[in-house]
C-alpha cells in the first residue's frame, strides 16, 4: 500500500515519490526486535534470580533445621551426663 507525495518543496523535479508500509515498518521493526531482546534478557534474569534465590532460601532453612537438631541432641546428651553424675 503506497501513497504518492506531491510536495514541490521536497521534490523539485515534480516526480511522484512513494512511501511504502514496509519502509515504515523496517524502522519500527528494529525497535520491536530490540524490545523483544530486552524482554528476553529480563525474563532470563528473573529466572536466574528466582532459581538461585529459591535454592539459597531452601539451603538457609535446611541449615537452620540441622543446627536446631544438633542443638537439641547436645542438650539431651548434657542432660544424660548430669543424670549420671548426680543420680
DSSP file (Angstrom, degrees, kcal/mol; ACC not computed):
  #  RESIDUE AA STRUCTURE BP1 BP2  ACC     N-H-->O    O-->H-N    N-H-->O    O-->H-N    TCO  KAPPA ALPHA  PHI   PSI    X-CA   Y-CA   Z-CA
    1    1 A X              0   0    0      0, 0.0    20,-0.7     0, 0.0     2,-0.3   0.000 360.0 360.0 360.0 117.6    0.0    0.0    0.0
    2    2 A X  E     -A   20   0A   0     18,-0.2     2,-0.4    19,-0.1    18,-0.2  -0.938 360.0-158.6-130.4 150.1    1.7    3.2   -1.2
    3    3 A X  E     -A   19   0A   0     16,-0.8    16,-1.1    -2,-0.3     2,-0.1  -0.989  23.7-119.6-128.0 140.2    0.6    6.8   -1.4
    4    4 A X  E     -A   18   0A   0     -2,-0.4     2,-0.5    14,-0.2    14,-0.2  -0.470  16.9-143.6 -77.6 148.3    2.1    9.4   -3.6
    5    5 A X  E     -A   17   0A   0     12,-1.6    12,-1.0    -2,-0.1     2,-0.3  -0.957  15.0-176.8-110.3 125.7    3.7   12.5   -2.2
    6    6 A X        +     0   0    0     -2,-0.5     2,-0.6    10,-0.1    10,-0.1  -0.552  29.2 138.1-122.1  66.7    3.2   15.7   -4.2
    7    7 A X     >  -     0   0    0     -2,-0.3     4,-1.8     1,-0.1     3,-0.4  -0.949  36.6-162.3-114.0 114.0    5.1   18.3   -2.3
    8    8 A X  T  4 S+     0   0    0     -2,-0.6     6,-0.2     1,-0.2    -1,-0.1   0.772  87.3  59.5 -69.7 -26.5    7.1   20.6   -4.6
    9    9 A X  T  4 S+     0   0    0      1,-0.2     3,-0.2     2,-0.1    -1,-0.2   0.848 114.2  36.4 -71.8 -30.9    9.4   21.8   -1.9
   10   10 A X  T  4 S+     0   0    0     -3,-0.4     2,-0.4     1,-0.3    -2,-0.2   0.743 126.9  38.0 -89.7 -24.8   10.6   18.3   -1.1
   11   11 A X    ><  +     0   0    0     -4,-1.8     3,-1.5     1,-0.1    -1,-0.3  -0.806  63.3 177.6-128.6  88.7   10.6   17.1   -4.7
   12   12 A X  T 3  S+     0   0    0     -2,-0.4    -1,-0.1     1,-0.3    -4,-0.1   0.716  79.0  60.7 -69.0 -19.7   11.8   19.9   -7.1
   13   13 A X  T 3  S-     0   0    0      2,-0.1    -1,-0.3     1,-0.0     3,-0.1   0.414 107.4-122.1 -87.4   3.2   11.5   17.7  -10.2
   14   14 A X    <   +     0   0    0     -3,-1.5     2,-0.3     1,-0.2    -2,-0.1   0.788  60.4 150.8  60.7  29.9    7.8   17.2   -9.7
   15   15 A X        -     0   0    0     -7,-0.1     2,-0.5     1,-0.0    -1,-0.2  -0.678  49.2-116.5 -90.0 147.9    8.3   13.4   -9.6
   16   16 A X        -     0   0    0     -2,-0.3     2,-0.3    -3,-0.1   -10,-0.1  -0.715  29.3-161.4 -86.7 127.5    6.0   11.3   -7.5
   17   17 A X  E     -A    5   0A   0    -12,-1.0   -12,-1.6    -2,-0.5     2,-0.4  -0.810   6.0-143.6-106.3 150.8    7.6    9.5   -4.6
   18   18 A X  E     -A    4   0A   0     -2,-0.3     2,-0.6   -14,-0.2   -14,-0.2  -0.926   5.2-158.4-116.7 138.4    6.1    6.5   -2.9
   19   19 A X  E     -A    3   0A   0    -16,-1.1   -16,-0.8    -2,-0.4     2,-0.2  -0.967  18.9-155.4-111.0 120.7    6.2    5.7    0.8
   20   20 A X  E  >  -A    2   0A   0     -2,-0.6     4,-1.3   -18,-0.2   -18,-0.2  -0.624  23.2-127.8 -97.3 156.2    5.6    2.1    1.4
   21   21 A X  H  > S+     0   0    0    -20,-0.7     4,-2.4    -2,-0.2     5,-0.2   0.843 110.5  60.3 -67.3 -33.5    4.4    0.5    4.6
   22   22 A X  H  > S+     0   0    0      1,-0.2     4,-1.5     2,-0.2    -1,-0.2   0.888 101.8  53.0 -62.1 -38.3    7.3   -1.9    4.5
   23   23 A X  H  > S+     0   0    0      1,-0.2     4,-0.8     2,-0.2    -1,-0.2   0.872 110.4  46.9 -65.0 -37.5    9.7    1.1    4.7
   24   24 A X  H  X S+     0   0    0     -4,-1.3     4,-1.4     1,-0.2     3,-0.3   0.881 111.5  51.0 -71.6 -37.0    7.9    2.4    7.8
   25   25 A X  H  X S+     0   0    0     -4,-2.4     4,-2.1     1,-0.2    -2,-0.2   0.753  98.2  66.7 -73.0 -23.2    7.8   -1.0    9.5
   26   26 A X  H  X S+     0   0    0     -4,-1.5     4,-1.2     2,-0.2    -1,-0.2   0.896 103.2  45.7 -66.8 -37.0   11.5   -1.5    9.0
   27   27 A X  H  X S+     0   0    0     -4,-0.8     4,-1.1    -3,-0.3     3,-0.3   0.925 117.6  42.5 -69.6 -43.5   12.4    1.3   11.3
   28   28 A X  H  X S+     0   0    0     -4,-1.4     4,-2.4     1,-0.2    -2,-0.2   0.740 105.7  66.8 -74.8 -20.8    9.9    0.2   13.9
   29   29 A X  H  X S+     0   0    0     -4,-2.1     4,-2.7     2,-0.2    -1,-0.2   0.876  98.0  51.2 -66.1 -37.6   11.0   -3.4   13.4
   30   30 A X  H  X S+     0   0    0     -4,-1.2     4,-2.4    -3,-0.3    -1,-0.2   0.897 111.5  47.7 -67.9 -37.8   14.4   -2.7   14.8
   31   31 A X  H  X S+     0   0    0     -4,-1.1     4,-2.5     2,-0.2    -2,-0.2   0.919 112.9  49.0 -64.4 -42.9   12.8   -1.1   17.9
   32   32 A X  H  X S+     0   0    0     -4,-2.4     4,-2.3     2,-0.2    -2,-0.2   0.905 112.1  48.3 -64.1 -41.6   10.5   -4.1   18.2
   33   33 A X  H  X S+     0   0    0     -4,-2.7     4,-2.3     2,-0.2    -1,-0.2   0.910 112.7  47.4 -65.7 -41.9   13.4   -6.5   17.9
   34   34 A X  H  X S+     0   0    0     -4,-2.4     4,-2.2     1,-0.2    -2,-0.2   0.877 111.8  51.2 -68.0 -35.1   15.5   -4.7   20.5
   35   35 A X  H  X S+     0   0    0     -4,-2.5     4,-2.5     2,-0.2    -2,-0.2   0.896 109.5  50.1 -67.0 -39.4   12.5   -4.6   22.8
   36   36 A X  H  X S+     0   0    0     -4,-2.3     4,-2.3     2,-0.2    -2,-0.2   0.905 110.6  49.5 -64.5 -41.1   11.9   -8.3   22.4
   37   37 A X  H  X S+     0   0    0     -4,-2.3     4,-2.3     2,-0.2    -2,-0.2   0.903 110.7  50.8 -63.1 -40.5   15.6   -9.0   23.2
   38   38 A X  H  X S+     0   0    0     -4,-2.2     4,-2.4     2,-0.2    -2,-0.2   0.913 109.9  49.6 -62.0 -43.9   15.3   -6.7   26.2
   39   39 A X  H  X S+     0   0    0     -4,-2.5     4,-2.6     1,-0.2    -2,-0.2   0.895 110.5  50.4 -63.8 -39.2   12.2   -8.7   27.4
   40   40 A X  H  X S+     0   0    0     -4,-2.3     4,-2.5     2,-0.2    -1,-0.2   0.903 110.1  49.8 -65.4 -40.4   14.1  -12.0   26.9
   41   41 A X  H  X S+     0   0    0     -4,-2.3     4,-2.5     2,-0.2    -2,-0.2   0.911 111.9  48.2 -63.8 -41.5   17.0  -10.7   28.9
   42   42 A X  H  X S+     0   0    0     -4,-2.4     4,-2.5     2,-0.2    -2,-0.2   0.911 111.6  49.9 -64.8 -42.5   14.7   -9.6   31.7
   43   43 A X  H  X S+     0   0    0     -4,-2.6     4,-2.3     2,-0.2    -2,-0.2   0.904 111.6  48.5 -62.8 -40.9   12.9  -12.9   31.7
   44   44 A X  H  X S+     0   0    0     -4,-2.5     4,-2.7     2,-0.2     5,-0.2   0.917 111.3  50.2 -64.0 -43.1   16.3  -14.8   31.8
   45   45 A X  H  X S+     0   0    0     -4,-2.5     4,-2.7     1,-0.2     5,-0.2   0.903 111.0  49.0 -62.0 -41.9   17.4  -12.5   34.7
   46   46 A X  H  X S+     0   0    0     -4,-2.5     4,-2.7     2,-0.2    -1,-0.2   0.902 111.9  49.2 -64.6 -40.5   14.1  -13.2   36.6
   47   47 A X  H  X S+     0   0    0     -4,-2.3     4,-2.7     2,-0.2    -2,-0.2   0.934 113.8  45.1 -64.5 -46.0   14.5  -17.0   36.0
   48   48 A X  H  X S+     0   0    0     -4,-2.7     4,-2.8     2,-0.2     5,-0.3   0.931 115.4  47.4 -63.3 -46.0   18.1  -17.0   37.3
   49   49 A X  H  X S+     0   0    0     -4,-2.7     4,-2.5    -5,-0.2     5,-0.2   0.915 114.4  47.1 -62.5 -43.5   17.3  -14.8   40.3
   50   50 A X  H  X S+     0   0    0     -4,-2.7     4,-2.5    -5,-0.2     5,-0.2   0.905 113.9  47.4 -64.2 -42.3   14.3  -17.0   41.1
   51   51 A X  H  X S+     0   0    0     -4,-2.7     4,-2.1    -5,-0.2    -2,-0.2   0.958 118.7  38.1 -66.4 -51.0   16.2  -20.2   40.8
   52   52 A X  H  X S+     0   0    0     -4,-2.8     4,-2.6     2,-0.2    -2,-0.2   0.870 116.6  53.1 -70.1 -34.8   19.2  -19.1   42.8
   53   53 A X  H  X S+     0   0    0     -4,-2.5     4,-2.5    -5,-0.3    -2,-0.2   0.932 110.9  46.0 -63.7 -45.8   17.0  -17.2   45.3
   54   54 A X  H  X S+     0   0    0     -4,-2.5     4,-2.3    -5,-0.2    -2,-0.2   0.895 113.7  49.6 -64.0 -40.5   14.8  -20.3   45.9
   55   55 A X  H  X S+     0   0    0     -4,-2.1     4,-2.4    -5,-0.2    -2,-0.2   0.917 111.8  48.1 -63.9 -43.9   17.9  -22.5   46.2
   56   56 A X  H  X S+     0   0    0     -4,-2.6     4,-2.4     2,-0.2    -2,-0.2   0.915 112.0  48.6 -64.5 -44.2   19.5  -20.1   48.7
   57   57 A X  H  X S+     0   0    0     -4,-2.5     4,-2.4     2,-0.2     5,-0.2   0.913 112.1  49.3 -62.6 -42.7   16.4  -19.8   50.8
   58   58 A X  H  X S+     0   0    0     -4,-2.3     4,-2.5     1,-0.2    -2,-0.2   0.905 111.0  50.3 -62.5 -41.9   16.0  -23.6   50.9
   59   59 A X  H  X S+     0   0    0     -4,-2.4     4,-2.5     2,-0.2    -2,-0.2   0.912 111.0  48.4 -63.3 -43.1   19.6  -24.0   51.9
   60   60 A X  H  X S+     0   0    0     -4,-2.4     4,-2.1     2,-0.2    -2,-0.2   0.915 113.1  46.8 -65.5 -43.4   19.3  -21.5   54.8
   61   61 A X  H  X S+     0   0    0     -4,-2.4     4,-2.1     2,-0.2    -2,-0.2   0.921 113.0  49.4 -64.5 -43.2   16.1  -23.1   56.1
   62   62 A X  H  X S+     0   0    0     -4,-2.5     4,-2.4     1,-0.2    -2,-0.2   0.907 110.0  51.2 -61.8 -42.5   17.6  -26.6   55.9
   63   63 A X  H  X S+     0   0    0     -4,-2.5     4,-2.6     1,-0.2    -1,-0.2   0.895 108.3  53.0 -61.5 -40.5   20.7  -25.3   57.7
   64   64 A X  H  X S+     0   0    0     -4,-2.1     4,-2.3     2,-0.2    -2,-0.2   0.909 109.6  47.7 -62.2 -43.0   18.5  -23.9   60.4
   65   65 A X  H  X S+     0   0    0     -4,-2.1     4,-2.4     2,-0.2    -2,-0.2   0.919 113.2  47.8 -64.6 -42.8   16.7  -27.2   61.0
   66   66 A X  H  X S+     0   0    0     -4,-2.4     4,-2.4     2,-0.2    -2,-0.2   0.903 111.8  50.1 -65.4 -40.1   20.0  -29.1   61.1
   67   67 A X  H  X S+     0   0    0     -4,-2.6     4,-2.3     2,-0.2    -1,-0.2   0.912 111.9  47.8 -64.1 -42.0   21.5  -26.6   63.5
   68   68 A X  H  X S+     0   0    0     -4,-2.3     4,-2.5     2,-0.2    -2,-0.2   0.906 111.1  50.8 -65.0 -41.6   18.5  -26.9   65.8
   69   69 A X  H  X S+     0   0    0     -4,-2.4     4,-2.1     1,-0.2    -2,-0.2   0.912 111.0  48.3 -62.3 -42.8   18.5  -30.7   65.6
   70   70 A X  H  X S+     0   0    0     -4,-2.4     4,-2.2     2,-0.2    -1,-0.2   0.900 111.0  51.3 -64.7 -40.5   22.2  -30.7   66.6
   71   71 A X  H  X S+     0   0    0     -4,-2.3     4,-2.2     2,-0.2    -2,-0.2   0.905 109.3  49.7 -62.1 -42.8   21.5  -28.3   69.5
   72   72 A X  H  X S+     0   0    0     -4,-2.5     4,-2.3     1,-0.2    -1,-0.2   0.889 110.1  51.3 -64.4 -38.3   18.7  -30.5   70.8
   73   73 A X  H  X S+     0   0    0     -4,-2.1     4,-2.2     2,-0.2    -2,-0.2   0.901 109.3  50.6 -65.0 -40.9   21.0  -33.5   70.6
   74   74 A X  H  X S+     0   0    0     -4,-2.2     4,-2.3     2,-0.2    -2,-0.2   0.903 110.2  49.8 -63.0 -41.2   23.7  -31.7   72.6
   75   75 A X  H  X S+     0   0    0     -4,-2.2     4,-2.3     2,-0.2    -2,-0.2   0.917 110.6  49.0 -65.2 -42.9   21.1  -30.7   75.2
   76   76 A X  H  X S+     0   0    0     -4,-2.3     4,-2.1     2,-0.2    -1,-0.2   0.892 111.9  48.9 -65.8 -38.1   19.9  -34.3   75.6
   77   77 A X  H  X S+     0   0    0     -4,-2.2     4,-2.1     2,-0.2    -1,-0.2   0.892 110.8  50.8 -66.6 -38.2   23.5  -35.6   75.9
   78   78 A X  H  X S+     0   0    0     -4,-2.3     4,-2.2     2,-0.2    -2,-0.2   0.890 109.0  51.2 -66.1 -38.5   24.2  -32.9   78.5
   79   79 A X  H  X S+     0   0    0     -4,-2.3     4,-2.1     2,-0.2    -2,-0.2   0.906 109.9  49.3 -64.0 -42.4   21.1  -33.9   80.5
   80   80 A X  H  X S+     0   0    0     -4,-2.1     4,-1.8     2,-0.2    -2,-0.2   0.886 110.0  52.6 -62.8 -38.5   22.2  -37.6   80.4
   81   81 A X  H  X S+     0   0    0     -4,-2.1     4,-1.7     1,-0.2    -2,-0.2   0.923 109.7  47.7 -62.8 -44.7   25.6  -36.6   81.6
   82   82 A X  H  X S+     0   0    0     -4,-2.2     4,-2.6     1,-0.2    -2,-0.2   0.865 109.5  53.5 -65.7 -36.0   24.1  -34.6   84.5
   83   83 A X  H  < S+     0   0    0     -4,-2.1    -1,-0.2     1,-0.2    -2,-0.2   0.862 109.3  49.1 -65.8 -35.4   21.9  -37.6   85.5
   84   84 A X  H  < S+     0   0    0     -4,-1.8     3,-0.3     1,-0.2    -2,-0.2   0.836 115.0  43.5 -73.5 -33.0   24.9  -39.9   85.6
   85   85 A X  H  < S+     0   0    0     -4,-1.7     2,-0.6     1,-0.3    -2,-0.2   0.922 125.8  30.2 -77.7 -44.9   26.9  -37.5   87.8
   86   86 A X     <        0   0    0     -4,-2.6    -1,-0.3    -5,-0.2    -2,-0.1  -0.765 360.0 360.0-117.7  83.6   24.1  -36.6   90.2
   87   87 A X              0   0    0     -2,-0.6    -1,-0.1    -3,-0.3    -4,-0.1   0.500 360.0 360.0 -73.9 360.0   21.7  -39.6   90.5
